[in-house]
Amino acid sequence: MSDRPLNIAFLWHMHQPYYKDPFSGTFRLPWVRLHGTKDYLDMVKILEDFPTIHQTFNIVPSMIEQLIDYTENNATDKYLDLTLKAPADLTEPEMMFVIENFFLANWDNMIKPYPRYYELLSKRGFRFSRNDAPRIAKYFTHEDIRDLQVLFNLAWIDPMFKKEDDFLSDLERKGKDFTENEKKQLIEKQLGILRQIIPQYKKMGDSGQIELSVTPYYHPILPLLWDTDSARIGMPHVKLPKKRFSHPEDAKKQITMAIEYFEKMFLYRPKGMWPSEGSVSEDVVRAINSSGIKWIATDEEVLARSIDKPIRDNDGFLIDGPSLYRPHKYSDVSIFFRDHNDSDLIGFVYSGWDAKTAVDDFMSKLLQVKNSLPDDRPYVVPIILDGENAWEYYKNDGDDFLRTLYSSLSADHRFKTVTMSEYMNEHGPGESLHKLHAGSWINANFGIWLGHEEDNTAWDYLSQARDDLEAFIKENPEKDVSEAWKSLYAAEGSDWNWWYGDEHSTETQTDFDELFRFNLMKIYKSIGKDVPPELFVPILLEDRGIAPSVEVRGFIYPKMDGVVTSYFEWYQAAYIDAKKSGGSMHKSESFIKALYYGFNKDNLYIRVDPATAFSTIKDIIIVDINLIVNTPFKIICDLNAAQLKARISEKKSGQWMFKKEIASLAADEIFEIEIPFNDINAKEKDEISISVEISRNGDELERCPWRGHITLNVPSPHYETIMWY
């Protein structure tokens, strides 16, 4: 163990999609404005209380552009317009929109702390259907709607600002019966917070406590702009779009636009870049080098595939820390590789923990890293994650966790926080890599953005629009087509395809679909061409298979006892985070926390983790597992039965036919069940579609995934030997 401190390099990535409707000029969704009041400013201001904590903040130019539109160009969004409108002036559709959408916030941490807000949520109903909206709206008074307008916006203001501002703290204490004047003052306070963001970043950057880095302008997946065929590197058998998209010039343009905009805003050129979603390839890094960027960052799995050896073993334990915890270099660009596990602990795990317990755990993990490293050189642990979306899942918007973490790091001489450039300036740019794997921070491939039918359709539409634009330019070289290019570059952003495909879902998915197609339509409108009819048809498909948060990684052999007897018992299984399967970042209350599933050569295993242990629930709980192999199967489990058994039925000729009972299941802290493949007529390579429904006292309570299903294939006996390639 070295006496020198272990360097910790935090990078907070600040990003929102480009929400501007290219036809109306308004923003379709309010998240730049609301994350501006909740996350962008406090994340840097908190560092003023911890002067020894140095960090890197990565900003996306298209997000900053939207902030400036709000503060300097009187930009608005539908949610803001309907906030400012008096309840008596709302039309019926507008009233229903408010009732449906003004509860888009974390229920536990942002709604329940306001008794009136939670009362209104209860009045609307926790399970909301648009078909019920007209009926529900009749029960909302004008006073209810005004309180809802105020509380939605108030909840999206960081606690730091509510404590510091007398008006906001008084409004919070008042809690209900708000006035139109108070509502207008609240929006002015919002805009006041937004106006402080860029000056604060400039101030902190000039002080040297933070480093500012940048992402390509509209947050595109650069390797796919360079060549969609590059997806085959990480996914050899991926289904590619019909039209190959290969425009290195667009990738370079997104880079140069970002650097030029950054320089315009901050009066110097950035040294670092987080390529969108950590997506890299050799060609892209060479282009980044030619732009003058000195460092970038991506994920540890990209490193593992670049050096052709694993960083962690099959159980997730680190086996090559010396390779991971130092920058490497490709084409004279230094590359930091994100500690995937520890970054994801902050992003996805610690939100449910007590702040001190979470920080103690994190510090112990950093100490384990330090103790495992040889005393031969300085090392750095890159902690890289989203800087905004995680905090609504934390109590007090993460303030307790961050202050406890920063206090611990400030007081512990064994660790030193650094910016990426600080580390490079002191310890050099790193040793060269012979090759660089093409991939992103998610599974070291581009599967989120290409391969699914929806993804590929989007790429084909983008390719065609670009071809048509270039054809127009050749025929009309004198025409100003800058507006068309802006829409094309916006359509190249990664966020549209994030919501296409089967990996993610959100309450506002149709907005993303329309914004993508609207940007393509704008290209045709701006050059005076007819919009292709297919662009008027949604790309989204109705029948959606849902991808898990983590894929199956090997056979499992769990004991059916209703408790998590070992962390590794289900480690190789896949799981779906119920919060994320129900929405992008605004999930309502959930009975199910997570759904796990896995298999060995003989059996399928399903595990349901509830928010409250099954053993403590006195109501009648039924777990209904729906399976489709070649025919539909239903497995019904009554958790209140004296002797716990599951009944398997098969649907034949439109009728459910009882097949047999199985007894290998348990419900205590969790529910888990073992289902022999033979009992559902599942043979090797058969595809199985799965969904789970929970009912309480005869009423359907929840479905996971909330829409669509998850799929897997019955494995061969040699499945585990082919998992690593």
C-alpha angles and dihedrals in degrees: 000000000000125000090215113096120259110243117233116198114194117193117187112197112212111197145144127172121259100267099178114124103227092215104043098029091223125115115257094208131032102221099111089055095043097043086046090061094040109035122005099066104035092050090067099031092058089063090066086075091052107046095173093057109096121187144166121240117198117203131193113222095218088057092050089048089057092048090054090048088058096046102036108019102042092244118178141188133211092256091052093047091051091046092057094045116096111246091239089058096051116110118229093259090048091050090052091048091055093048091049101042109029091078092063095125136092104288097209099045105026107028108030094056087066108064093198092049091051090046089056091047090052089049092053092044131247092248106055129187124184087227088064094050098093091050094045094047090063090067095054116092124206088256090054092052094047091050089049092051091052098042094049091056094039092052090056093060116095115251089238092067094042089056094047098046120069094205093051093045091048090049090051092050092047089057099180147016092061124181131229089248092054089050092054091046089052092056090049088054088051092054090046090057091048091053091058097055103081095039090051092051090049091049095049092043092051090050091057093234091112133029120214119217131176144225126215108283105263095023097253127173095251099199091054092049087051092051130335088210087072086079087077091069093071096024109034094182099041118137106242127209116270090245118053111229110208116159113142087171089066092051090051091047093053088052096047093044089054095049093046092049091047091051091049091052101040102023096236136070118257120245096204141048136192101207108222109282088354088285114167142162133171094258092048094050091050088054091048089052092053089054091060098251111147102196141020134177137219139156132301093242089062087057092048091054092043094056093035096235133093122259092202134029124243091275092055097255117143114252102165110039095151090063095044101044100060133060120258127201134231123176089352092301116120114228125204115201117218119238094236098194100047093041091052091049088065094039100046115005115038094057089083094049134084107266097241093045090050093048092046089052093048093048090049090053091051089050090051089054092049093048092049096054123090121243094244105102143351116285134200131205110211111211105189127171147130110300098208120026099060098061100072087065090057126079113257090012091290095298094124092049095046095046092048091047095048092046090052094048092045092053098043114084090194090075135051125190115219140173117243093252092048090057093047093046091053102036107023136252098288135246122303125263117222091216139004121219116229108237149102136245089271112078091326090273141081099250094126091063105033139031104048117099092248093048093049093047089054091051091049092051090048092050093049093048091051092048090050091049092051091047089053092049092053090052094041108031092161095057122105105239099166091116091054092050091051090055091046093052090047089052089054090066117119096231097080094058090042086073096037117082128032103294105082140022135190139182088243098047093126090058091058092047092050095045091054093049092042091056090053091046089051090059091059094041093051092053093043097249129135114262110246108251094235090067089068091060120081115250091211115105123216099221105066129180109205121223118220126245087241124022126228107275103181147333119310131202106190123177112241099230104118095247134088097250093176136011089230095050091088097017095114092048128100120244141192120214102224092209092057096040088060099050150348098260106326109074121168124225114305133201089198117060097182142352118215126191135174143138150207125213093284109030145042116219127202126185128186119199111200127203086239123032113264090229091065096051114097096186124096106269122191122189110203115191115196117201131179116192108148090321130020120274129188124200114194120194121187104201092195095058116120090233111033112230136149125227117217118205129180125208111234125171089350094306130104109238120195110237110174148311126256125199103191098105139093141191123199121108087353137009118243133170137184114216117188111225088225091061091061095039091246117159132188112297093011113139116236122199115203138190131161127212127193122202128187122203090345097309122111106248107177145345126212118232088027090215130025123350144272121250137205137166124237104254130234118238087256095054096117095052092059098045094093117054 
